[in-house]
Amino acid sequence: MQTWQQLDQAYIMSTVSRYPIAIGKAEGNYLYDTEGKRYLDLFTGLAVNTLGHSHPRILEALEEQGRRFLHISNLFLNPPAIRLAERLVKHTFGQGKVYFSNSGAEATEAAVKLVHKWIQREQHGRQGIVVLKNSFHGRTLGALRLTRQPGVYQDFPQPDFPVFEVEPNQIDSLMEVCRTHRPAAILVEPILGAGGVVSLERAYLETIEQLCKEEQMLFLVDEIQTGIGRTGKLFAYQHFALSPDVILFAKGIGGGLPLGGLIASAHVADLFQPGDHGTTFAPSPLSAALGNAVLDVLLEDGLLEQGRQVADALWEELHRLQQAHPRVFKGVDGQGMMLGIRTHLSAEHVKRLQSELLEAGILVNVTAKTVVRLLPPLTLTRAEVTFFIETLERLITQMEPAWEVN
């Protein structure tokens, strides 16, 4: 009899290198494989399962909306989506509108179209979008044009609109590009995720906002990974009291189901007119109902505050670990429940550490080859923090003598 891994390799295209475990069920902060082994999930479907797995409020919304209707087409009024859009606008701009998509990449595609509509309306001669080196905005062809990781965009066909790449946190080069090339928009992740968990500095973000105001450009923040409570606020830009024009969201908002989109501030909210954009499935009534359940738990049940407190404990323990093992750890970047543990190790040794954690029943992600990325659920407990830290320190102590560090 063939294993799940053999069947996967035989029948599913190999666009992802999968872990050698087949998932049988998920509950709370844990995944269980088909053999019954339990794994503490510290990257939650790449920042999707913000409330952990099978949260009671999610299951309740799933059943309630499932009994009403699953799909109605966006030609009809969709109460769950309308309610979710209202809440997203009120908790961000106060006034504005939402465009719903099925994913983060689709949100990026919509953003490209919105910028184009802005250029047409303003007639100011500006063209193109500024993005950051090592940023990630999706894999569809338009989104891929904005993703600045050579291993991702490779030599696929590129849509013909200007893209200007700048280094994160380098203000002088940003200002030079903006004043030389006259772009129409700047798109940034407040914390680069797939680019190695790199936080943008307050001064850099404030400079972007000021430049956009002075030079008549749009300021877009990609909150696809950083949003929906992951950093301790609903969206990461809110830590800096910024006023972007457009927010991209996805991942955690759907409670485990596909959902994404844009939140547009009032002065760009009417750029899209009927026929300019659309999709068959978004906004999914079921995904929107789960999105409302997610906001209920974060904003009304106090999970944002609970998550902040446990995240503080996790950060404190990781800093202690860094001081105890300076040959292994360079430091920690990120915010809240989005952490990148930087190492002095080779890519091979980091993969080995990831495998050892997997064997010990802990799931972590690796990005930028040598950064251990943690995207835990906001439902993580202090006991689970202790389990992770103690396991990580034990493995490091065992493996460190044999490691060659950079």
Secondary structure by P-SEA (a helix, b strand, c coil): cccaaaaaaacccccccccccccccccccccccccccccccccccccccccccccaaaaaaaaaaaacccccccccccaaaaaaaaaaaaaccccbbbbbcccaaaaaaaaaaaaaaaaaaacccbbbbbbbccccccccaaaaaaccccccccccccccbbbbbbccccaaaaaaaaaacccccccccccccccccccccaaaaaaaaaaaaaabbbbbbccccccccccccccccccccccccbbbbcccccccccbbbbbbccccccccccccccccccccaaaaaaaaaaaaaacccaaaaaaaaaaaaaaaaaaaaaaacccccccccccccbbbbcccccaaaaaaaaaaaaaacbbbbbcccccccccccccccaaaaaaaaaaaaaaaaacccccccc
